[in-house]
Amino acid sequence: MNMVSIRVSHETHQRLQEIARREHRPMSSIAGEAVRIYEKEQRWRAAEVAMARLRENPDEWKNYQAEAAAWDSTSTDGLDDLPYQHRP
């Protein structure tokens, strides 16, 4: 894996060092995980914004709810009646 250097504040570097020391992991691993978590949070925020926009349009919101209800009806596959160990 190719490595590069990045500039971070002294405070951020100290915090990375402390987390790495506490968890017995490399700082690069901590930083990588932080980026993945940040990206995940950004995706959820974007989804929340999109849903808020959808709710602002009553016709589109009604269409969305109808489609969601149609998909929900497909989950009645009868597997709840089977014992847990027999579920696929």
Residue frames as a rotation matrix with the C-alpha (Angstrom) as fourth column:
MET 1
0.585 0.811 0.000 0.00
0.811 -0.585 0.000 0.00
0.000 0.000 -1.000 0.00
ASN 2
-0.309 -0.652 0.692 1.35
0.591 -0.702 -0.398 3.42
0.745 0.286 0.602 -0.92
MET 3
0.252 0.316 -0.915 1.50
0.932 -0.335 0.141 5.86
-0.262 -0.888 -0.378 1.97
VAL 4
-0.081 -0.243 0.967 1.41
0.456 -0.871 -0.181 9.65
0.886 0.426 0.182 1.87
SER 5
-0.712 -0.171 -0.681 1.70
0.693 -0.333 -0.640 12.32
-0.118 -0.927 0.356 4.52
ILE 6
0.221 0.768 0.602 -1.01
0.618 -0.587 0.523 14.79
0.755 0.256 -0.604 5.42
ARG 7
-0.827 -0.434 0.358 -0.83
0.046 -0.686 -0.726 17.94
0.561 -0.584 0.587 7.48
VAL 8
0.322 0.885 -0.338 -3.00
0.595 0.088 0.799 17.97
0.736 -0.458 -0.498 10.59
SER 9
0.462 -0.109 0.880 -3.09
-0.550 -0.814 0.188 20.30
0.696 -0.571 -0.436 13.56
HIS 10
-0.666 -0.741 0.081 -0.94
-0.466 0.329 -0.821 19.46
0.582 -0.585 -0.565 16.56
GLU 11
-0.348 0.626 0.698 -4.13
-0.844 0.115 -0.524 18.80
-0.408 -0.771 0.488 18.56
THR 12
0.680 0.618 -0.394 -5.44
-0.732 0.601 -0.322 16.34
0.038 0.508 0.861 15.95
HIS 13
0.051 -0.764 -0.644 -2.08
-0.409 0.572 -0.711 14.56
0.911 0.299 -0.283 15.87
GLN 14
-0.774 -0.329 0.541 -2.06
-0.607 0.144 -0.781 14.24
0.179 -0.933 -0.312 19.66
ARG 15
0.089 0.904 0.418 -5.59
-0.874 0.272 -0.403 12.89
-0.478 -0.329 0.814 19.65
LEU 16
0.648 0.070 -0.758 -4.69
-0.584 0.685 -0.435 10.34
0.489 0.725 0.485 16.95
GLN 17
-0.413 -0.883 -0.222 -1.66
-0.434 0.405 -0.805 9.27
0.801 -0.236 -0.550 18.95
GLU 18
-0.621 0.216 0.754 -3.72
-0.753 0.104 -0.650 8.82
-0.219 -0.971 0.099 22.11
ILE 19
0.516 0.856 -0.003 -6.42
-0.803 0.483 -0.350 6.78
-0.298 0.183 0.937 20.36
ALA 20
0.441 -0.426 -0.790 -3.80
-0.488 0.625 -0.609 4.66
0.753 0.654 0.067 18.58
ARG 21
-0.660 -0.724 0.201 -1.95
-0.525 0.254 -0.812 4.04
0.536 -0.642 -0.548 21.84
ARG 22
-0.344 0.619 0.706 -5.16
-0.833 0.146 -0.534 3.18
-0.434 -0.772 0.465 23.72
GLU 23
0.688 0.726 0.010 -6.42
-0.607 0.583 -0.540 0.81
-0.397 0.365 0.842 21.01
HIS 24
-0.110 -0.837 0.537 -3.01
-0.120 0.547 0.828 -0.61
-0.987 0.027 -0.161 20.03
ARG 25
0.546 0.301 0.781 -3.58
0.743 0.256 -0.618 0.33
-0.386 0.919 -0.084 16.39
PRO 26
-0.577 -0.766 0.283 -1.63
0.808 -0.486 0.333 2.43
-0.117 0.420 0.900 13.89
MET 27
-0.441 0.381 -0.812 -2.65
0.010 -0.903 -0.429 6.08
-0.897 -0.197 0.395 13.55
SER 28
-0.858 0.101 -0.503 -3.26
-0.514 -0.177 0.840 5.48
-0.004 0.979 0.204 9.85
SER 29
-0.729 0.626 -0.277 -5.87
0.542 0.775 0.324 2.87
0.417 0.087 -0.905 10.74
ILE 30
-0.319 0.597 -0.736 -7.63
0.703 -0.371 -0.606 5.31
-0.635 -0.711 -0.302 13.10
ALA 31
-0.568 0.055 -0.821 -7.57
-0.377 -0.904 0.200 8.05
-0.732 0.423 0.534 10.45
GLY 32
-0.932 0.212 -0.294 -8.88
-0.195 0.391 0.900 5.66
0.305 0.896 -0.323 7.80
GLU 33
-0.525 0.772 -0.358 -11.75
0.845 0.524 -0.109 4.59
0.104 -0.360 -0.927 10.03
ALA 34
-0.356 0.360 -0.862 -12.56
0.324 -0.818 -0.475 8.23
-0.877 -0.448 0.175 10.78
VAL 35
-0.786 0.038 -0.617 -12.80
-0.548 -0.506 0.667 8.96
-0.287 0.862 0.418 7.06
ARG 36
-0.824 0.508 -0.249 -15.08
0.257 0.728 0.635 5.96
0.504 0.460 -0.731 6.49
ILE 37
-0.356 0.703 -0.615 -17.34
0.873 0.016 -0.488 7.04
-0.334 -0.711 -0.619 9.35
TYR 38
-0.509 0.114 -0.853 -17.43
-0.105 -0.992 -0.069 10.61
-0.854 0.055 0.517 8.01
GLU 39
-0.903 0.156 -0.399 -18.37
-0.403 0.010 0.915 9.40
0.147 0.988 0.054 4.53
LYS 40
-0.642 0.701 -0.311 -21.14
0.680 0.708 0.192 7.22
0.355 -0.088 -0.931 5.96
GLU 41
-0.304 0.510 -0.805 -22.51
0.624 -0.531 -0.573 10.16
-0.720 -0.677 -0.157 7.97
GLN 42
-0.702 -0.007 -0.712 -22.44
-0.410 -0.813 0.414 12.33
-0.581 0.583 0.568 4.84
ARG 43
-0.890 0.408 -0.203 -24.43
0.035 0.505 0.862 9.72
0.455 0.760 -0.463 2.88
TRP 44
-0.373 0.781 -0.501 -27.07
0.928 0.316 -0.198 9.60
0.003 -0.539 -0.842 5.64
ARG 45
-0.399 0.198 -0.895 -27.24
0.206 -0.932 -0.298 13.40
-0.893 -0.304 0.331 5.76
ALA 46
-0.887 0.055 -0.459 -27.75
-0.449 -0.338 0.827 13.51
-0.110 0.940 0.324 1.99
ALA 47
-0.702 0.671 -0.238 -30.52
0.489 0.698 0.524 10.91
0.518 0.251 -0.818 2.29
GLU 48
-0.298 0.587 -0.753 -32.18
0.825 -0.239 -0.513 12.95
-0.480 -0.774 -0.413 5.04
VAL 49
-0.609 0.027 -0.793 -32.06
-0.239 -0.959 0.152 16.08
-0.756 0.282 0.591 2.88
ALA 50
-0.920 0.266 -0.288 -33.52
-0.229 0.230 0.946 14.18
0.318 0.936 -0.151 -0.07
MET 51
-0.499 0.774 -0.390 -36.36
0.824 0.563 0.063 12.83
0.268 -0.290 -0.919 2.09
ALA 52
-0.357 0.342 -0.869 -37.07
0.465 -0.742 -0.483 16.31
-0.810 -0.577 0.106 3.45
ARG 53
-0.797 0.043 -0.603 -37.31
-0.490 -0.629 0.603 17.63
-0.353 0.776 0.522 -0.12
LEU 54
-0.830 0.507 -0.234 -39.60
0.209 0.672 0.711 14.75
0.518 0.541 -0.663 -1.04
ARG 55
-0.389 0.695 -0.604 -41.89
0.897 0.136 -0.422 15.55
-0.211 -0.706 -0.676 1.90
GLU 56
-0.632 0.093 -0.769 -42.17
-0.007 -0.993 -0.114 19.16
-0.775 -0.067 0.629 0.71
ASN 57
-0.693 0.412 -0.591 -43.97
-0.689 -0.141 0.711 17.98
0.210 0.900 0.382 -2.44
PRO 58
-0.184 0.685 0.705 -47.30
-0.733 0.383 -0.563 16.40
-0.655 -0.620 0.432 -1.35
ASP 59
0.737 0.486 -0.471 -47.87
-0.676 0.496 -0.545 14.55
-0.031 0.720 0.694 -4.64
GLU 60
0.051 -0.815 -0.578 -44.36
-0.537 0.465 -0.704 13.08
0.842 0.347 -0.414 -4.73
TRP 61
-0.691 -0.273 0.669 -44.57
-0.722 0.255 -0.643 12.17
0.005 -0.927 -0.374 -1.04
LYS 62
0.273 0.881 0.385 -47.87
-0.763 0.443 -0.471 10.38
-0.586 -0.165 0.793 -1.62
ASN 63
0.698 -0.088 -0.711 -46.35
-0.561 0.550 -0.619 8.47
0.445 0.831 0.335 -4.56
TYR 64
-0.403 -0.914 -0.039 -43.33
-0.620 0.304 -0.723 7.52
0.673 -0.267 -0.690 -2.44
GLN 65
-0.480 0.273 0.834 -45.53
-0.776 0.311 -0.548 6.24
-0.409 -0.911 0.063 0.38
ALA 66
0.651 0.754 -0.090 -47.61
-0.690 0.538 -0.483 4.19
-0.316 0.377 0.871 -2.06
GLU 67
0.405 -0.581 -0.706 -44.48
-0.499 0.507 -0.703 2.63
0.766 0.637 -0.084 -3.57
ALA 68
-0.635 -0.649 0.419 -43.03
-0.687 0.227 -0.691 1.91
0.353 -0.726 -0.590 -0.12
ALA 69
-0.028 0.721 0.692 -46.30
-0.801 0.397 -0.447 0.22
-0.597 -0.567 0.567 0.90
ALA 70
0.780 0.285 -0.557 -46.20
-0.599 0.595 -0.535 -1.90
0.178 0.751 0.635 -2.26
TRP 71
-0.094 -0.899 -0.427 -42.65
-0.461 0.419 -0.782 -3.05
0.883 0.123 -0.454 -1.45
ASP 72
-0.575 -0.085 0.814 -43.58
-0.816 0.136 -0.562 -3.69
-0.063 -0.987 -0.147 2.19
SER 73
0.481 0.854 0.198 -46.28
-0.816 0.519 -0.254 -6.08
-0.320 -0.039 0.947 1.05
THR 74
0.473 -0.370 -0.800 -43.62
-0.478 0.655 -0.585 -8.30
0.741 0.659 0.133 -0.53
SER 75
-0.551 -0.770 0.323 -42.13
-0.679 0.188 -0.710 -9.07
0.485 -0.610 -0.626 2.88
THR 76
0.187 0.666 0.723 -45.01
-0.882 0.438 -0.175 -11.36
-0.433 -0.604 0.669 3.81
ASP 77
-0.196 -0.409 -0.891 -43.11
-0.806 0.585 -0.091 -14.48
0.559 0.700 -0.444 2.82
GLY 78
0.741 0.634 -0.221 -44.38
-0.389 0.673 0.628 -16.61
0.547 -0.380 0.746 5.69
LEU 79
-0.088 -0.871 -0.484 -40.93
0.124 0.473 -0.873 -17.21
0.988 -0.137 0.066 7.16
ASP 80
-0.417 -0.047 0.907 -42.02
-0.794 -0.467 -0.390 -15.86
0.442 -0.883 0.157 10.55
ASP 81
0.629 0.747 0.215 -44.02
-0.767 0.551 0.329 -19.07
0.128 -0.371 0.920 11.04
LEU 82
0.565 -0.496 -0.659 -40.90
0.119 0.840 -0.529 -21.25
0.816 0.220 0.534 10.77
PRO 83
0.839 -0.393 -0.377 -38.64
0.437 0.072 0.896 -22.06
-0.325 -0.917 0.232 13.70
TYR 84
0.682 -0.589 -0.433 -35.49
-0.554 -0.803 0.220 -19.94
-0.478 0.090 -0.874 13.67
GLN 85
-0.190 -0.876 0.444 -33.12
-0.277 0.482 0.831 -22.79
-0.942 0.035 -0.334 12.82
HIS 86
-0.027 0.233 0.972 -34.99
0.772 0.623 -0.128 -23.51
-0.635 0.747 -0.197 9.56
ARG 87
0.821 0.302 -0.485 -34.82
-0.004 -0.846 -0.534 -19.98
-0.572 0.440 -0.693 8.19
PRO 88
0.640 -0.606 0.472 -32.56
0.719 0.257 -0.646 -19.55
0.270 0.753 0.601 5.19
